[in-house]
């Protein structure tokens, strides 16, 4: 993958790109980066021109005046597509990134050829609200500001809690997540996104039926501890989507079972 930069919202957005073929956009979660898809891009590049933007790095140290709502992130994602010359794309969105992708689907459905949502935050989920309340508390603010500089083993433990089986975690995972959050302004940007997150996700509810014309696949791990699987079934019905439940997998199926995840994505998009 090649490291590149795009001008988005008057700021610089880092992204990775590589491979050839039809475009495939991979959108990461809230406290993550393009690093999340490190186990996937080599295989996917053999079939697609893969783009992985770092959504959170667009804030840099200049977050003043930046709209950090789901809509704001979706508009910047659309601007990113314009900047790199993508008229229409297949798109994968994970967790928070899945909610951003759904907002993009509402704003610009003509830009999406296929939509793949990976255990996305959605209006029918409630489990993640407790974690959200913590991060928005005073104690949570202290924690999130210190988190990027915590030891790698602490991060391995934290990321491992999202796995069904932490023993399958690849070495260096925790540190890779932490490093992406050390850039100046990133934590401030994430907290700003979290402040409106619950309301933004709830406001997706009446917009879901408008996305039903986009071919959609939902991928979920049957042991997801972050966003509950039953909410996925309700989302599936609203979107008229296909759904694949991966057994023995948690919240990050592209990390826990990358070969199977890649196969599912390719079969849905290419078949």
Buried (B, 14 or more C-beta within 10 A) or exposed (E): BEEBEBEBBEBEBBBBBBBEEBBBBBBBBBBBBBBBBBBBBBBBBEBBBBBBBBBBBBBBEBBEEBBBBBBBBBBBBBBBBEBBEBEBBBBBBBBBBBBBBBBBBBBBBEBBBBBBBBBBBBBBBEEBEEEBEEBBEEEBBEEBEEBBEBEBEEBBEBBBEBBBEBEBBEEEBBBBBBBBBEBEBBBBBBBBBBBBBBEBBEBBEEBBEEBBEBBBBBBBBEBBBBBBBEBBBBBBEBBBBEBBBBEEBBBBBBBBBBEBBBEBBBEBBEE
